[in-house]
Amino acid sequence: MKLTALLITAAISAVAASKTITVHFTATDRKKLHASTWRASSLGRLISAPLENVDLAYLIDIQLGTPPQPFTLLLDTGSSGTWVPVRGCGRYCGYPENTFNPNNSSTFVASNLLFNIRYGEGFSRGFYGKDTMTINGAAVPAVNFALSDYNDGELTADGADGILGIGPDALSIYNNPDKSVIPTVVTTMFEQNIIDRNVFSVYFQPVEGTDADRQEKRINGEIVFGGYEDRHIVGNVSYVNITSQPSFENYWAVDVDKISVGKSFEKTYTPNLSALVDTGSTLVYLPKEIMDNVFTDVKGARKDFLGQYIVPCNSTNLPNITITMGNQDFVLTSDHYLITSGALALSDDSCYTYIQESPSFVDVILGYGFLQQYVSIYDNENKRIGLAQRA
């Protein structure tokens, strides 16, 4: 599946005093740049999972069933469907390393509800069920997930078996013919009093150093179920309400008031644009009128045959891009939008960028290239997204 996401592998440690569960991660290089998956308190009980970033690829290890069966899933805020391949799907699922056998779980409950999800560049279908999901040592009974008997199989190229979708619950109506709302694992944790708040946060710390350094297992990020960690942030959290625009109100999406390119170009949007905040996207997608003005003064800037921008890495006039949301400015600098290391690095002289022109079906997508500098907080209770400067 041509799908960007967070890829994580986990080793478990628990902090009983604060009821926090922390999982240490390793990761693998992505094989290519991917498009969006979009289909069309720090106190109390938290479940936190430290991430390791190796060029945008994060996998989370979970277990399903009793006794537990292991899976490695892509973590995706741009969808609300969690699925794993069912035993026997073979070539119809890309020959994943792990498949789920419902007959081997004493806690599995079958459902007649069909599952069908389409991503920006991929799909999966099958049927729903419920079973115990273990994340970072925390057992969560009766979690909804789908058993996929057919998907496009490209996930296996990045070492994933399936997807852990943690978008808003309402987004799940697009995944089944009954238009039923299927609670995500985050909501299920909250309803079962495993976490105190129906909130989660994602913290990135980009990998730096040589390719040899990148092979080491390093802790450089976390997902925290139930809130966020104060140690991850600098300053205050800036909250922006979820958009009320009908096409995007069921997504983790916010309104964009204005976008500026350096001091040379500024565009105010009335009505506001909608921006998807999507950990499952590698890139930052911006409107054409913005992208037409980003690199106009950058000598040597060009596009490759796929339309991805390539610029001189050491150019002194790469502009800042300021995105105004909820009357608050969030700045994307060249330090964040240049890709200077990893599998996608070109050379010392030329760099790919994380920014690209938006497709026709969406205004703005704020993917990893934007989110890497922030802790992003997804608040199901108050229908808002928080952004705080990463420590």
N, C-alpha and C positions, 0 to 999 in steps of 0.2 A: 504494500500500500504506500502510495506517495504521500506520506503523512508525516508532519513534523510533530515532535512531542518530546516529553521528558522521559528519559530512559534511566532506570535505576536498578542496582542490585544491592541486597541488604544483609547486614549482620546486626544483631540485636543487642541493645543494652537498655535497661529500665532504671528510672530514677523514681523510687517509690515515694519519697517525701513529697515531691511536687506532682505525683501521678502523671509523669511525662514518660513517654516511650520514645527512645531515639534509635534510629536505624542508620547505620553507616553504609555508604554506597560506593560502588565502582561504576564505570561506564565505558562505552565504546565509541569510536569515531563513527559519525554518520557517513553513509556512502555518497550522499549528494545533498544539495540544498532541497528543502521541501517547502511546499505551499501550506496554507492553513488547513487545519482539520475542519474548518467551518463548513458545514453542509449548507448547503445554502446556509477574651482577654488573655493576656499572657499569664494570668494567675489561674489557679484551678487545674482541672484535668485537661491535659493536652497529650496528643500523640504526635510526636515529631520525628521526621525522617530526614537526616542529613543527606544532601545530594552531592554527588561528584560530577562536575561538568567536564565532559570531553567533547567540545564542539557540538553542543546542542542536543546531545543524545543522553537521555535519562531513562532508566528502567527501574521499576519498583517490583520487588519480589513479594508476592503474596502467596497464601495457601488457601485452598478451598476444600471443604468437606471434612468428614470424620471417618477414618483418619485423614489427615491433611494431604492434599495433592498440590505440588508446587507449580507456580506459574510466574513468568516475568512479563509485566505489562507496561505499556506506554501510559504515562500519566497525562491526561488531557483535560484542560478546563474548557475547551471549545466544544465538547459534546457531553452528553449525560448518559450514555450507554456503556455499561461495563460488559465485556464479553471475553470468553475464552473458547478455543476450539474444542469441539467434542470428539471423543474417541472415534476413530474410523474415518475422519474427514479427509485425511491424507492429502492427495494432490489438489483437492478442492480448497485446501487451506494453506498451501505452500509447504507442506510437510513440516509443521511446527515441532519443536523439540518436546513440548509438553501438551497433552490433551486431557480433557476431563472425562472421567468415566463415572457417570451418576450411579451406576450399579454398585460401585465400590464405596459409596458414602452412605452412612446410616442416617445422616441428617439432611439429605437432599430432598427437596419438595418440588415436584414437577409442576408445570403450568401449561395451559393450552394456549397461552398468549404468544403470538408470533413476534419475532424481532427482525427488523429490517432497517439498516442505517446506511446512509450515503454521506461520504465526506467530500471535501473539495476534489479529491482525486482518488477515491477508493470506496469500498463498500464492505458490509458484512451482513449476513442474515442467518436466522436460526430460530430458536424458541427460548422463552424465559424459564427460569427456575429460581429457587432460593436455597441457600446453604450457608454454613458458617464460613466467614472469611477471616483469616488471621493476617493482620498487618502489624509488623514490627512487634510481634509477641502478644498483641491484643486480639482476642477472639471476639468477633462480632457475629452473633447469630442472625439467621434469616436475612441475609443480604441478597438483594435482587441482582441477578446477572443473567446474561444470555449465553446459551451454548450454541456456538456458531458451527454450522455444517457447511458453510460456503463463504469464503471471503477471497480477496484478491491476492493474499499471501505475501505481499512485499514486506510486511512487518518482520518476517523471519530474517530478512537481510540485515536488520539492525539488532537481531538477537531477542526480539519480543515475540510472545505467543499471542497476545491480545491487547486490549485497551482497558484502562481504568478511567472512565469518564466521570468527571466531577463538576460538570456545568450545573446550572440551576435545575432543580427537579422538573420544572415546567417544560424544559427543553425536550424531555423524554417523550412527549406526546407525538413527536415526529418519528419515533422509533418503532411504533406498533400500530396496527390497523384500527384498534379500538380507541386511539388517542388517549390512552390512560396515562396518568402521571405516575411514574415509577421512581420512588425515592432513591437517591444515590447512597453510596456507603457513608458519606458524611452525615446526611440526614439520619440514616439508620443508627449511626454511632450516637448522635445527639438524642434521638428518641429512646434509646436504650440506656441513657445516662452514662455512657462510656466517656463522653466529653461534655464539658459544661456549656459550650456555646456551639451553635450551628454555623461555624466559621472555620476557615482554614487559610493558611498563608504559605507563600512560596518564596524562598530566599535563595538567590544565586550568588556564587562567587566564582567568576570565570577563571578557568585554568590558564596559568601563564607559564612561561619557560619553554625549554626545548622539547622536541619530540620525545627525547628520553625521559624528561621530567614527567611528561604526560602519561607515560606508561605506569608510573607509580600510583598506588592506591591512595588517594588523598580525599579527605572530607572537605567539601567546599560548597555546601548548601544544605538546606533542609526544607521539607514540607512539614508543616505543623497543623495537625487536626485539632480544632478547638480554640484557636487563637493565633497569637504570634509570640515570638521571643523578644523581649526588650533588648537583649544583647545583639540582636541582628540589625537594629536600626539606629540611625542618628537623627536627632530632632523629633519632630512630631509627625503623626500620620495625617496625610491629607485625604479626606474622603470625598468621593464623587458618587452621586446617586446613579443607579442603573437607569438607562434611557427609558423613556416612555414611548418611544417611537415603535409602532406596532410590529414592524418587521424584525426588530431586534430586542424587544423587551423580555424575551425568554432566554436571552444569552447573557453572559458576562460582558455587557456592552455599556458604554457611557457616551454622553454627548460631548462633541468637540465644538468649542466656541470659535477658535481661531488657530491658524498655523502660520508661523513666521519662518523665513529662511534668512538667517543672519540679520543684517539691517537693511537688506535690499528689497525684500519682498514680504508682503503680509496679506493674508486673506481671511476676512471675517465671514463666518457662515451663518446665514439666516434663511431658513431654519438651520439648526445645528446639524452637523454631520454625526453619524454613529460610528463609534470605534469599538471593535471587538478586542477585548483584552484576553489574549489567547496564548497560554503556555505551550500549546500544541503547534504553534507556528514558529518557524525559524526567523522569518523576515518581518520587517516593518513595512506595511503597504500604505502609501500616501496618495492623495488625489493627483491626477495628471498635471494640473496647473501648479502644484507644488513641486513635483519631480522635474518639471520643465525648467524650474528656476534654481534647483539645488546645485548643479554642477556646471552651470553656464560659464562661470569664470574660472573653472578649474582646467588648466591646460593638460591635455592628454586623457581626459575622461572619455569613456566610451562604453558601449554595451556589447555583451557577447551575443552569440546567436540565439540565446534563450531570453534575451532582454535584461539580463542581470548586469548591473553597473560595475565597471572596473575603473579604478582611479589610481593616480600616483600615491603611493603610501605616505610619502614625505612631503606632499603638497602643503604649503603654508596657508592656503586660503580655502581650506575645506570649511564650509559654514556650519554653524550650529542650527539645529532645527528646534523651534519652540512650539510645543503643542499645548494649547490652553483648554483646560477642561474644568468645569465648575468654577470658573474665574480664577483658576490656579495654573501657573505656568510650570511645565515639565520639559526640561531641556535635554535634547539628544545631541551629544557632541561627536566629533569624528573619532574620539577615543573609543566610543561605544559602537559606532556604525561601521568601522573598518574591521575586516576579518584579517588578522595578521598572523595567525598561527593555526595549526591543525591541518586536517585533510583538505580544507578549502582554501588554504593559503596558496597564493600563486608564486610570489617571489618577494625579494626585499624591496623591489621597486613598484610592483603593481599589486593592488588589493581588491578583492571583491568587497562589496558592502552589503549590509543587512537591509538596506532600504530599496524599495522598488515601487513602481506604479501600481495602484490598486486595480484589481479586476473589476469588471463592470457591475458585479452583483453586490459590492460592499464598498463603503466609503473609506474606512481606515481599519487596519488590523495592527494592533500593538503586540507583536510577538517577542521572542527572546531578545532580539537586538535592542529593544526598548526596555524590557523588563529586567535585564541583567543588572542594571544599576539600582534597582529598587527591591524592597520587600513588597510584594503585592498581596493584599488581604481581601479575601472573598467572603463577604458578610451576607449569608442567606437570611438572617433574621431581619436586618434593616435594609436589605436590597440596595447594597452599595459596595463599592470597591475602594479600598484604601491603598495609597502608595506612600512609602516612606523611604528616605535615602538609606541605602544599604551601608551597614557598618564595614 
